Amino acid sequence: MRCIWMVSGLVLALLGSQAIVAETAEKPAAVVEDKAEVLEQKGADKAPIPKAQAITPGEVQVVDPAGKAPLDDAITCLSRTIYWEAKGISTADMEAVASVVMNRLGHEGFPDTVCGVVKQGVETRACQFSWWCDGRSDQVREEGEYTEAKEIARKALNQQLKDRTLGALYFHDRNVKPDWSRTYIKTAETSQFLFYKPRNGTAQ
């Protein structure tokens, strides 16, 4: 009888530990997404971020690990934008794209969430970021480049990323010359993009 109770106890303990492991395995991404939401709000309010609230390199990688998650949190929306707009070019280009998103966040004329900024214009098919409206799959193809994009997104949300664009709200590829670029002030250049901001600071 004692052996039966011991075996039963071990089985229950094993099942309990498995449940705990499963629960903790499911929690991290949601916890990190919640942290990112707090940082996103501080970014929109242009408020400083205490070091204790910053997302760590390990934490950011548990969100959307396969690059297939729905685009409904700040890390995923920012990381996919960095990835699709500037993958395969240079780190500087990727960082600059991240800065444009963060510069728009909470700015007059733009939404106060990262996903809102990224998806702006979808209702009229006049997307601010072309990859969001191109009709192609948004799933990641290159794991290494997406890992880099998420690390850049982490630094951007933590307000630890140098703004290479000098406050730009707009950018375009060097291979095109949109009419709107003539009415804005060019603030910076990277190997692939040109960056601008309005002359009066008001988004158009």
C-alpha positions in Angstrom: 0.0 0.0 0.0 2.8 2.4 0.9 4.4 1.7 -2.5 1.2 2.5 -4.3 0.9 5.8 -2.5 4.5 6.6 -3.3 4.0 5.8 -6.9 0.8 7.8 -7.0 2.5 10.7 -5.4 5.3 10.6 -7.9 2.9 10.5 -10.8 1.0 13.5 -9.5 4.2 15.4 -8.9 5.4 14.6 -12.4 2.1 15.7 -13.9 2.1 18.8 -11.8 5.6 19.7 -12.9 4.8 19.2 -16.5 1.8 21.5 -16.2 4.0 24.1 -14.6 6.6 23.8 -17.4 3.9 24.0 -20.0 2.4 27.1 -18.4 5.7 28.9 -18.0 6.6 28.0 -21.6 3.4 29.7 -22.8 3.7 32.8 -20.6 6.9 34.5 -21.7 5.8 35.9 -25.1 2.6 37.4 -23.6 4.6 38.9 -20.7 7.1 40.5 -23.1 4.3 41.8 -25.3 2.8 43.5 -22.2 6.2 45.0 -21.4 6.4 46.3 -25.0 3.0 47.8 -24.7 4.1 49.9 -21.7 7.2 51.0 -23.6 5.1 51.8 -26.7 2.9 54.1 -24.6 5.9 55.8 -23.1 7.3 56.3 -26.6 4.0 57.8 -27.8 4.0 60.1 -24.7 7.8 60.9 -25.3 8.4 59.8 -21.7 11.7 58.3 -20.5 12.0 54.6 -19.8 13.4 53.3 -16.5 16.2 50.8 -17.1 14.3 48.2 -15.1 11.4 48.3 -17.6 13.6 47.7 -20.7 13.1 44.5 -22.7 16.2 42.3 -22.7 17.8 40.6 -25.8 16.6 37.2 -24.6 13.0 38.4 -24.0 12.5 40.0 -27.4 13.3 36.7 -29.2 10.5 34.7 -27.6 7.9 36.9 -29.3 7.0 35.6 -32.8 9.9 33.2 -33.0 8.9 31.8 -36.4 7.8 35.0 -38.0 4.3 33.8 -38.5 2.3 35.3 -35.6 -0.5 37.8 -36.2 0.6 41.4 -36.3 -1.1 42.6 -33.2 1.7 43.6 -30.8 4.4 46.3 -30.9 7.4 43.9 -31.2 5.9 41.9 -34.1 4.6 44.9 -36.0 7.9 46.8 -35.6 10.1 43.8 -36.3 8.2 42.8 -39.5 8.4 46.4 -40.8 12.1 46.6 -40.2 12.5 43.1 -41.9 10.4 43.7 -44.9 11.5 47.3 -45.6 15.2 46.8 -45.1 16.2 43.2 -44.9 19.4 42.2 -46.7 20.6 45.8 -47.0 22.5 47.0 -43.9 22.0 47.4 -40.2 22.0 51.2 -40.6 19.1 51.0 -43.0 17.2 48.7 -40.7 17.8 51.0 -37.7 16.7 54.0 -39.7 13.4 52.4 -40.7 12.8 51.6 -37.0 13.4 55.2 -36.1 10.8 56.5 -38.6 8.2 54.2 -37.0 9.1 55.4 -33.5 9.2 59.1 -34.7 5.7 58.7 -36.0 4.5 57.1 -32.8 2.2 59.6 -31.0 3.2 62.4 -33.4 0.4 64.6 -34.5 -1.2 63.0 -37.6 -0.1 59.5 -36.7 -1.5 56.7 -34.4 -0.3 56.2 -30.9 0.5 52.5 -31.3 3.2 50.9 -33.3 0.8 48.6 -35.2 -1.4 51.6 -35.9 1.5 53.4 -37.4 2.5 50.4 -39.5 -1.0 49.7 -40.8 -2.0 53.3 -41.3 -3.8 53.9 -44.7 -4.9 50.3 -45.2 -8.5 51.4 -45.3 -7.8 53.4 -48.5 -5.1 51.1 -49.9 -2.7 54.0 -49.4 -0.4 52.3 -46.9 2.4 54.2 -45.4 4.6 51.1 -45.4 4.3 49.3 -48.8 4.9 45.8 -47.5 1.6 45.9 -45.5 -0.5 46.5 -48.7 1.4 44.6 -51.3 -0.9 41.5 -51.2 2.0 39.1 -50.5 2.6 36.8 -47.5 3.9 38.7 -44.5 5.6 35.6 -43.0 9.3 35.7 -42.5 11.7 33.8 -44.8 15.2 34.5 -43.4 15.5 33.6 -39.7 18.8 35.4 -39.2 17.7 38.7 -40.6 14.5 38.5 -38.6 16.4 37.9 -35.4 18.4 41.1 -36.2 15.2 43.0 -36.9 13.8 42.0 -33.5 16.9 43.1 -31.8 16.7 46.5 -33.5 13.0 46.7 -32.6 13.9 46.0 -28.9 16.5 48.8 -28.9 14.0 51.1 -30.5 11.2 50.4 -28.0 13.7 50.7 -25.2 14.7 54.2 -26.5 18.3 52.8 -26.9 18.5 53.3 -30.6 20.4 56.3 -32.1 18.1 58.1 -34.5 20.1 58.1 -37.8 17.2 59.9 -39.5 17.4 63.0 -37.3 13.7 63.0 -36.6 12.4 61.9 -40.0 8.8 61.0 -40.5 9.0 59.8 -44.1 11.5 58.0 -46.3 11.7 56.5 -49.8 14.0 54.2 -51.7 16.8 55.9 -53.7 15.5 54.4 -56.9 12.3 56.4 -56.8 11.6 60.1 -56.6 8.1 60.8 -55.2 6.5 64.2 -55.7 6.0 64.7 -52.0 9.8 64.7 -51.3 10.0 68.1 -52.9 7.9 69.7 -50.1 9.8 68.2 -47.2 13.2 68.8 -45.7 15.7 66.0 -46.3 17.2 65.0 -42.9 19.5 62.1 -43.6 20.6 59.4 -46.1 21.5 55.7 -45.8 22.8 53.4 -48.4 19.3 52.6 -49.6 16.9 55.3 -48.4 16.4 59.1 -48.2 14.7 60.5 -45.1 12.5 63.6 -44.6 10.4 65.6 -42.2 7.8 68.4 -42.8 9.0 71.9 -42.9 6.6 73.0 -40.2 6.7 69.7 -38.3 3.1 68.8 -39.1 2.4 65.5 -40.8 0.6 65.5 -44.1 
